Each structure stands twice: as structure tokens, then as C-alpha cells.
């Protein structure tokens, strides 16, 4: 394509050359225009008209555009479709420009750097992840640019790294050019996974970036482990600097080591199997009573990273108990606090913020102060209240409070959406601004008086004094009254119905008022940026305060949960026991209540300790095996998050990790069948579980032949029991596995109770067989002799002919002595290992 050699197109090409991986939105007057392939992509994605520039040319340039005042929604749609967008602005007033208007990119918007609050889920983090593969490990760093939260860590293999990123659901992932990473098939979106220049990850360059960001001489002054992870950390900082056109990230004040021992890491299969997040039936959905965006994000972090240190867990329980017993209007006060983390980030960038953001942040600081005073006013002397009071006290900043009070004092009540149009600050605070306000706001009074005087002097009662942006101020006289127009009126424009005039007096006023209006807008914008700068300089204090609010919000949410649902405080220790008395499932039980089912949820007790650490659970399908297992894990996780738990009582020896093998699912996109997925998950459990872990295994071995499946289930149970020693709940339909309890200490059999009865039409399946089964959902000692699969199938509505045929075939199999011998051989072969 022949590109016209014009100043505008040369300017466009120069900018586009620097942003080849982004759609370039090129500001031209009141529109952002896109050209060439960018225009084709944007028009198709946004469903807008694709036009052309220089239409008479044999090869016209494809082109499309969006209004600048409505660009935000279009940008979000492009980014959410997997594109990066470079925003190229006019850097000078076109009316003052000599030659072509200066333009350049002021911001690049990518999935991880969307910053418009209306486009963000307030309670969902926006994590950008950078990974740096080395010979023996995958070093990575993660940052939520909208809040400044920053972590670093490492994975020992690509599989471990993939498990990590799938569990975290990152918004954007960066890696060095030249590397080929095996991304999950379902996540191969080039807009969300993209490479950056290798020098971003260079150790020396990255170290310089990190030192610049944190203003230190040596990276070890930031964190003692930081040096080994410096490459992806520096790469992230460089990426944000480049896309946001800033030298530093004001809200990035500290970094944390993800692999710290005081927290539990949950793999994606466990997060999914236990339904912890991402659905309306999840644990998060049922327990989230947070009132702030910051608290909502922190709760999500606590759910997937529960604590593993008894002292810290107990501290949270003390705080929850204090608020539960001494509940005041804390949540009401919390609900008035805005998203301080993201507001601080927007104000620090400056170009994205408006005066409403400024007021919201200042208002939130004052509400924090009220919250702090409220807690200090509780006349309770407990460890929990003292702990909460200390957290808020340590976050308090007198400088930040003074700045917030001053901000609210000078801002007008009704703030405009744009900071470029003035009308932000009140009178009587800035002398120069007061003069300009007087001129601009009293101009209308002057004009009204001038119009009245002119009507009186000319005798033209219909004379009007008006203004428009094209012609400025003018006097309008109708045709019928033109003969009465004074000689000193200077004709300005002829209209169909009359004439427009100007006078020297009106000219002087026009120049004075228009100059004052511009000066006022410029001065108010400068004052606004000054306040933004002041808050930015106190960003560390704002973030610290925001974190204290988020922490208090989650604790208050737990208190409300405990009070409304009658949860109890668990006792945590470092033993290897789990004792839960009459526990219930924290999501299934309330869901049943919400649906107003006739039956009530059946609570169950669990005992796992050194003498009985491995439970083999048998019973029918739909009998409640999975529910009991899941509720045990959820009670443990809730307890270690710091929440009270759904039980009559609970004493829990801290778990270092929870592992699950529950549910049947495949991953055909990656070439994995259901059985292969099961085996992969069991392999991960065997490699990573310890004696302090909690393992849940549900129906392992279903995806292969009966004997293969039984043999694998037997061997896996034996391996966990003898070589790992983890607290384990192992459900199965292979009743032969119940024999393991006779040979391995610490194992015991439990079953889901059922009631079976003869029905009135028992002859359909033979009078010797039960035809009705009723699930009792009660876990009791012993083993089940049957799975009642055919009876469950009858409940599902299978035809009686199919059921009768199945029963006949089952009778033959159960009476076959050859099968009995085969099973006996399996057991004998396994028992030789003891």
C-alpha cells in the first residue's frame, strides 16, 4: 500500500513504529482514529463502520474512529478481546500549534493495566505476572498495578508453574522474547500472554529498576530473598513504567515472598473441587460479608492462602470473637469507605483521576479516623480488641488526616466529571482564584445589566446579548428593528431574521471574560494536580491505612458470619488431630435452607488423630461421601483463615496443605482423559503431601478396568498410609479395600448409613432383593457391603426392564467363584508387602 507522504501520516508512522504490538488510537480533534490493519481489527471487534482516508486514491487507507469523550468503553472492549491499546494524545492546543500538532502515546492499556474503576470488579484483583525460566526453575513475580500489591516466588518445573498460574487466574502474563512456553491450551490468548524484550529481565538492568523504584542502594535492603528473584521483579516494574509513562509506581511500597511458610498454598484442582471461588455456589459467595472493595480482595487472598501458624490464626480468632460479642456499627462505617488502594493509584498517575476521586479518598481517610475512634471507644479489655486497635493505630497518619480535611474543606459539593473545565474549588481559599471566580461567575450579571441598558438606550425591547463558541459575544437585532441600531454597533454577522453586532465595550468584556475563564480552568487544574501530588507523596501511608481497613473488614465479615450462622470458635494446635463434632457443610446447608427443602442437613462428626489418621469411607452413590469429605476440608480451611466454623465444636491440628482428588473430569485439549487427570492429581499428592497434610480421595480408579482400578486404589491407599502418614479421607466403591484396616495401623472403616426396605412391587426385581433405598447421610463406623448402584439407578428413573436385567447379571457375577479367586489373589499379592 502506498502511504501518503504527508506530515500527519509521517507522524502517525513514527509513533506506530514504537508500538507495533498495540492498536494505536491516534487523537485527531474530537476523535481517536485508527488506521490500516489496526482499523480493520478495531472495526471488527467494536462493530463500528470501517471507512477510508483519501478516498480518491487507488489504494485508500482503511480507517475507523471513536469519539474521545466515549473512548473508555471502546478501549475496555478492545482490551477484553485480547488487544493492547496505545493512547496517542495531542500534546498541545491545536489553535496555538505552529505546523502539525505534537502527539505522542501517553498510556498503553493492557489487561493488567486497565485502571478505570467502572471497568474493574471492585473485589477482584488485577494481577500481572512475569515469569523467567532458568535451567532448573521458573522464577516469577506478580503485581496488581491497581493496588500496588507485589509478590515473588519460584516453581521447580513448568508443570508446577502451570498449576500455579491456573489456580491464580492472572490477568496478564509476560515472558522474555525468544522463549517458548507451554501455555495451557485453553489459555492461549496472545493478548494476555505476550513477550517483552529480553533486557527487561537482565539481572543488572532489573536490579537498577528495583533500586530506583524503592529508592535504595542495594536490593537486599528491600527483602533478604529478593536477589534471587530480581529478574521478573525488575521486568514488571519496567513494563509498568513503559505502559503508564511513569518513572516510579507510587503505590508499590513493598514486596512479599509468596512461598513464606506461614501460609498454605492450594493447587487449582483443590480450589475447583472444593468450590472455593468463581461461582454462585462457592464458599466465597456464602461467606463474603465484606463492605469494602479492599476487604473483598483480601478475603479472596485468605481463602486460597490460609495461615499455618497457630499464633497468627489464634490472633484472628480472638479478633473475630471480640467483634462477634461486642458488635457495634463497624460494618456500617466500613461501607462508607471507598477503594483507597485504587483511588491512590489513580491520583498518583494523575491523568486518569478526577476531582471526585480526590474527594472520595479524602472522605475515606476521615471515615477511617471515625472507625479507629469507634474501636477505641469499645470498653472491652480483650486480646482481640487490643490487637485490632493496635493495627488501626499503627496505620494512622496525622499528615494524611490533615491533608484530607484540607481537601474536603476546599472542594465544592457538586464536582464536575472533568478536571479541565474548572468549578472544582470553593471561594475564599485562594486569592488569585477568587478574582477569577468573581470575573467568570459575575459575568452573567454584567451581561444581564448590559442587555438591559442597551434595550433602554436603543428602545429595542427584543434586543438580546448572546454567546456561542464560534462567534463569541454579540448583540442580536431583528430585521424589523435594524433602523434603530446605533451607529457605534459594528456588524458581525448577517442572519435570515436580523443582524448580529459587537461594540467596543462588549469586545473588552469578551476578552476579559474568556481570558479569565481559561485562567481559572488552568489554575484549578494546577491546584488539582498539586493535591494529587500531595496524596501521592503520602501513598505509603494511604496503602498502610487501606490494608488496615481491609483487615478489619474481613474480621468484621467473619464476626457477622459467625453470629448469623451460629458458627463456633475452633481450637487450633500443632497436633496431628482433627476433631469436629456435628459439623455441617458451609455452602450446602445454607443452600438447602435457601431453597426451603423439607429435609434438613445432617451434621456429622470427624475424628482423625495419630491412632486413626486414615478413614476408608464406603456407601452408595448420593449417600453423602463427597459432602462429608468436602465439609471437613472447608471447616479446616475456614479455621485456618481465621473464621469461626460450622460445627458444634472443632479442635484442629494445623494442616500445611489440603489435597483433593474429587470429581470426574477430563482435559482433552491437553490430551488427558478422565483417568489420566486422576492419575496426574494422585501423582502430585504423593510428591507433595506431608504428614501434616489433609488428603481427600474420592472414587479413585474409575476410569479403567475393575481390576486395574482396584489395584491402583489399594496401592495408593497403602502408599499414603505407610509412607506419608497424612490425615486422609478415602472414599471408594471397591469394598475389598476395607480389608486394609485389618493390616495397617491407623486405618479404620466408616460408611454412609442407608435404610433399605422391600417395596410393594418387589417382585419386579425378584423378591429376594431390596427395591427401596433411603439415604440417611450419616457417617458411622463400619463398612458397607453394597453400593446399591442399581437401586440408585432406579431412583434416577431407568426403565424396569433395564434394572431387572442388570440385577440378573449382578447376581451371576456375585455367585461366580472365579471372580472371588481373582479378588483373593489381588489381596494376597498386596498383603505380601507388609
HUWOCOR-V736032 format. One record per run of one state. SS is the DSSP state (2 for helix, 1 for strand, 0 for the rest). FROM is the first residue (numbers start at 1). LEN is the number of residues. Records with the same first field share a line. If there is no record, write none. Layout:
SS->FROM-LEN, FROM-LEN
This chain:
0->1-6, 19-4, 29-2, 47-4, 54-7, 81-4, 91-12, 110-7, 120-7, 134-4, 145-4, 156-2, 169-3, 177-8, 188-5, 197-1, 202-1, 215-4, 222-4, 245-11, 258-5, 264-4, 274-9, 288-5, 305-2, 308-2, 326-4, 335-5, 350-5, 378-5, 396-2, 412-13, 426-5, 459-5, 469-3, 485-5, 495-3, 503-1, 538-1, 566-2, 569-2, 574-4, 584-4, 595-9, 609-5, 619-6, 642-3, 646-3, 654-4, 662-5, 671-1, 673-1, 689-5, 699-7, 725-2, 732-3, 743-4, 758-4, 765-7, 782-7, 796-4, 815-2, 832-3
2->7-12, 36-11, 68-13, 117-3, 158-11, 185-3, 198-4, 203-12, 219-3, 226-19, 268-6, 283-5, 293-12, 310-16, 330-5, 340-10, 355-23, 383-13, 398-13, 431-28, 479-6, 504-34, 539-27, 588-7, 625-17, 668-3, 674-15, 706-19, 735-8, 762-3, 789-7, 800-15, 817-15
1->23-6, 31-5, 51-3, 61-7, 85-6, 103-7, 127-7, 138-7, 149-7, 172-5, 193-4, 256-2, 263-1, 307-1, 411-1, 425-1, 464-5, 472-7, 490-5, 498-5, 568-1, 571-3, 578-6, 604-5, 614-5, 645-1, 649-5, 658-4, 667-1, 672-1, 694-5, 727-5, 747-11, 772-10
